[in-house]
Amino acid sequence: MRSYKYWTIAIGMSVLSVGAQAQQKAPADNPRPGQPGHSSHMEWQGAYPTPESLRKFKFKRSLPMPEGFIGNLAYDSASGRLWLVSLGPPTNSKGPSTVYEIDPNDGKILAQATLPFKGDFGEPVFYDGYLYQGIFHESKIYKIVAGDRANLGKIEKTIPVPTLIDLKLGDEAHSYPFIEFGGLTLTPDKNLMFHADDVGELITVDRETGKLLARVRSLKALGGISATTGPNGEFLVLGNSDPRGGYCALSFPPALSRSPEQKDISWALLDGKTGDVVASIRTQNSRAYASTVKIIKREDVPGSPFGKLTFLATGEDGIIELEWTPVREGY
């Protein structure tokens, strides 16, 4: 599991009360354990590759990252700008959490600023001049200036996000009162969707207030997520996962994904409205980690149900650009 040393004292008095206080039923379309219609999460590892599917998943290029960088990335497809946010101490032993803007052509650092964040956290998402950075152990999303390079890193506001009590999980037992999330993306109406690791849900909150707007059950164990619009206007969400360890292995950085032995990383394309997997592939000897992912573009392809996705991830080579033309699940 992730290391929680830096906040165990602050939350230790409250964790035992989560199950007792969350007695109300979850939404009818999202049954929880013990409620009518509940179906357990099943282990998911992605579709094993075939020669045809492998031809449709390609490595394109890599960019260097700052020396010793451990963290996540954000990308603005409209402007082509690229940012990195490093984790904080003690997870990051190289120094404080830092936001960088880098040149997407050669990886050169264009600007940087120190951030106050500690420990592990997931990926940011960019919108309208700001990075929205979730810090799950604080139950907050920070709105950070990024479009204005001169004020890079300035925190505009903090946005509270729901806790496990707000999800009304009935008698489910969880170790901590916050929702553990890594993946963060935008919905079509430009609100924020994050993936709740240990709950196995895609949760949408208001971008400026953090109010809970929607939630659907989905996979557990997703590291990063990124959304796009499909060829027929569908809301599609791309995510990745390490099938060796489930969500407990998806620390930031993912400990198993950074180990030297062979690693398989699974990629899932989800229906953002239902949480269902519509396409997947398990890539062997992956160059990417099961963590941050950001879609650069989606292009229509004749005969393809979802088109071609070009996206960024982090890996042993630095920032890597990948391309995938998904095949519908079950075909």
N, C-alpha and C positions, 0 to 999 in steps of 0.2 A: 504494500500500500504506500501511498504518498507519505512523506515525512511531515508530521504536524507539530513538531517540538515547539515552534515559536508561538503557537496559540493555544496549546492544551490547557494552560493555566486559566486563560480567559473563559474557556467554554466548559471546563470540567464540571462546574456546578450545575450546568443546565442540560447536559446531554441525556440524562436519565428521564427527563420529563417529556421528551418529544412524543413518544408513543402514547403516554397518558393524556396529553393535552389535545392530540389530533383525533378526535372522536367522530367528527362529522364525515359523512360519506363523500367519496370522490365523485366527480361528475358522472352522470349515467353512461356517457359514451367512453368512459375510461375506468372500467371496473378494476378494483384492486384485490389483492388476496383476501379470500373469505367473502367476497361480494359476488352476487349473481353475474354470470357472464365472464368471470375472470379466466384468463388463460395464462399459464406461466410463461415467463421468458424462456426461450429455448436457446441452447448454445448455437452460436452462429460463427462460421468461419469463412464465409464467402464461397462462391462457386470455384471449384478447382479448374485451373486453366486448360484450355484445349489449344491446339496449334492455331486455330482460327482466332480465338479470343486473344491470344498472346500477340498476334500480329496487329491487333487493334489497341494495344497498350504499349506506348513508346516513350522512351527517354529522349528528350530533345536537347537539353543543354544544362549547364550549371553555372552558378555565380558564387564568388567567394563571399563569406561572411566575416565580420570583424573577428579578430583573433580571440579565441576562447569563448565565442558567443554561444550562449545556451538560452533558447527562448523561442519566440514565435514571430510570425510576419503578418502584415496587412497589405492589401493592394487595392488601388483605385483604378478600375478598368477604364473610366472616362478620361483620366489624365495620364494613365500609365505610371503613376508614382508608386513607390514601394517603401514600406517602413518595417523595421524590426523592433521588437521590444524584448529585452533580455530579462530573465528571471531575477529575483532579488536574493540577497543572502538570507539564510545560510545555504540554500539550494545552489545558488551561483557563488562560487568561491572566488571569482575573479574581480568582484567589485559590486557597486550598487546597481539596481535595476536602471536600465538606460534605454531611451528611445532613439533610434537612428532613422534618418531618411537616407536611402542609398540609391545610387544610379542603377536602374534596372538593366542597363546595357553592360556594365563592367563591374558592378558591386562597390564602386567608390563611395565612401561616406560623404554625403553632402551636408549633413547637419546632425547634431546629437544633443541630448539633454538628459540630465539625471532625473529619475523618478523615485518616489518614496516607497515603492512596493517591496514587500518582504516575501520570501519563500516561493512556493509554487503557485502558478496560475496559468490559465489557458490563453487562447489567441485573442487578439483584438480584431475589430472590424472597423473599416473607414466609412464615414458618410458625411458629406456636406462640410468638409473642412476639419472634421474631428475624428480621432480614434476613440472608439468605445472599448474600454479595457475592463473585463470582468476580473474581480478578485474574489473567488468563490468563498474563501474562508472568512471574508469580511461581509459577505452577502451584499456586495456593492458592485456597480459598474461605474467606472470613472470616465468622464467625458474630457478628452485631452486635445488641446490645440495641435493640429498637424498640418493643415493646409497652409497656414502662415508660418513659413520657415523661421522667421525672426523670433516667433514666440513658441516654437516647438517645445512641447512638454508642459506647457502651462495647463493646470487642471481647472477647467471651467466650472465643473460641478460634479457631485457624486450622486448616483442614482441608486436607491435601495432596491433590492430584488427580493422576491418571495423566499421564505425559508421552508423547511420541511413541514412545519406546522401549518403553513398556508396551503399546502397541497392536500391536507386532510387525508392522510394515508391510512386511517383506521388503526389496526393493531400491528402494522408493519414495524419492525424494529430496525433502527438505524443508529449508527454510532455517534453521529454529530448532528447538531440542529440546523446546519446550513445545507443548501443544495450544492453538491459537488459537480461543477461543470467546467469543461475545457473548451469545447467547440462553441463558437459564437458567430452568427451571421445575420443578414438582413432578410426580412420578409418582403413580399411584393409591395406592401404598403409602407415600407421603410421603418417598421418596428424591429425589435431585436428578438431573435430566436436563439436559445442556447440549448445544448444537449446535456441533460441531467444524467451523469454517468451511472450512479448506483441505483437510480430510480428507473432508468430506461425510458425517458420521455423527451420529446421535443417540446420546449416550453417557450411561449411567446409573451413578451412583456412590452409595455409602452416605452418607446425610446427615451422619453424625457421624464417619466414619473416612476417607471418600474412596475406599474400596475399589471397584475396577471391578466392576460387577455385570452390565451388559449393554451391547450396542452393536449398532446396525443401520445399514446404509447408507441414505442419504437424499440430499436436495438439498444442493448447495453453495450458498453465497451468501445464507443466511438471516441477517437482522439480529437480530430479536427472536423469542422463542417464548413461548407460554403454553398450558397444557394444560387440558382439561376432559373431562367424561364425556358421551358421546353418548346418544341416546335409548334405545339398547339396551345400554348399559353399555360402549360402545366407549371406548378411550383415544384422544382426539383432541388434536392439537397444532396450534395456529395459529401461522403464521410469516409474515414479510414479507421482501421482497427488492427491490433496485434492479437491474432487468434491463440497465441501461446499462453496468454496470461489473463485475458478478460480485462475488465476495467481496473482491477487492482494493479495491473502492470502498466497502466497508462499514466505513470507519473510524468511530470513535465520537468526535465526531459523524460521520455519513456525509458525506464531503465533497461528493459529487455530489448527494446528496439535499438538501443545503442551498444548492445553487447556484440562481441566479435563473431559469435557463432552464426550459422545460417539463420536467417529470419524471413518469415513469410508475413507480408502485410496484406490485409484484405481491404478492398475498396467497395463501398456500397453506394448506389444511387437510390435515394429514397423519394417517395411521394411526400412532399412537405406537409400536405393536408391530412394524410392518414398515418404517416410514419412507416408505411409498408416499403419493403425492399422491392424495387422494380428491376434492378440489374446489379450484378456484383461480379467481382473477380478476385481471386487470391493470387498475389504475385510472389514468386519465390526469389530468394536472395535480393530482397528489395533494396533499392538505393534510397528509398524514402523512409523516414520515421513515421510511426503511427501518432502523429501530432498535428500541428497546424497545416491547413490546406486552404488555398484561395484560388478561385476560378478566375482566369484571365478573360476567357471568352468561350462561347458555345456557338458552333456553326452547324447549320443543317447539312445532312449528308443523305443523298438519295438511298432509299431502302433502309435507313437506320431509324429506329423509333425515337431516339433521343438526340441524334446528331453527334458531333465530336466535341469533347470537352478538352480545353487546354488549361492547365492549372499549375500552381506553384506549391511546393512543399519544402521541408528541410530534410537534410540527410547527410551522410558522411561526406558527400562532395560539396556541401554548402547548401545554397538555395538551388533547388532543381526544378526544371520545367518538364512536365509530363503531358502526355496526350492520350486520351482514351475515347474510343467509340463504343459505348456500351451496347450489349446485346440484351434484349428483354429477358428477365429471369424466367427460367424454365424452358428456354428455347435452345 
